[in-house]
Amino acid sequence: MKVLMVSPSLPTPTWGAGTRNYHLLKTLARDHTVSLLALVDSPDVDEGDLSPLRALAHTVRIAIRPASSSKRLQQLMYMVRGKSYAVEINSCLQKDLDMLLLDEDYDAVIYESALVADYRIPDGVQCIVDQHNIEYELLWRTYQRETTWLRKWYNRLESRLLRPVEIERCRKADVVLTTSERDCSLLRSKLPRNVIEVVPNGVDTNIFRCDAQEEEAGQIIFTGAMNYYPNIDAVYYFAQHCWPLIQAQVPGATWKIVGSNPRPEVRRLAELPGVTVTGTVPDVRSYLAASAVAIAPLQIGSGTRLKILEALAMQRAVVSTSIGCEGLAVVPGRHLVVEDRPEAFAQAVVTLLNNPEMRAAYGAAGRALVESEYSWERCGDMLLRILETNLREREQIC
């Protein structure tokens, strides 16, 4: 088959949402001819980021998201017009898509998010929407969590504007993919006649592995893009409600916040005793390997969290909230610890810091889980089966 992937960001092998896009692209390229159209914020794309993509894709085309002098003003303008900001800033790809469609006859187009899924494609081309998150739900949960009235108002209204658009774009697709059974069930309740399938998030189990115990005593780690609001909210929650309780019981404990583009308010957390904010790092694995406990104290989320899968693959003991590990096939008390009250969350971290045998047991169980359920090879094979099955069924109908 000839497949075109349309992505709202540049796929990358090691970090963030682009990780899913990269590994699915890699699997598709194994058996089919794949092209990539990716939307980026700046024309200054590092050639080192493009080289692995060009090694996989038949064609790589980069489109630049239109710049805005004021994000807040732009958000307000779209609100006044009754339009979703998240949809409108991703609506600039039709010209680039048309150029690719002129050069190739594609069998399928895979949109990596409903936010980039409303473009004209020829009749007969299979349309697949890969929902990393249910975006309107993420905004609604942010609204429920927010305390400042302006942000609360904005997220509530943006969620309401986005919801009908997101559901309609999924309705028009031939196949919708979700990252969990939970999200799949939610969308099926809205779209009972649609083909909706699960292709989980995964982890590269060959790269994310820890063959030797390199832990630094008392070290805790949080990983994730630190300009992403759910992550910012999570570290603030942990700093305010959990970190003082942990330090009172384990005075030598340290906490590393490892992630790209930390906002100024995140950088200020480094003023707390024992806290380090690293900013962008070349390789998160060394930080995970050196940590005794990985935390996911998220209060906002949708889809599933790569940070948990990566920590489990590295045989780290993990403490998460229910939302943090939502959608993953984890068993609390076996693969990780789940606590939603801050006092219980902090105590779980302390217990693990003081018990190396318990940490090792969680680490071994977590590693076994990702090897059996969450390797990118397995997830990619699921995508191939869905894609090929749906194409055969379409051909039989025609």
Summary of the structure (lengths in Angstrom):
residues: 398
radius of gyration: 21.2
end to end distance: 17.1
largest distance: 68.9
contacts: 1353
relative contact order: 0.12
helix: 48%
strand: 17%
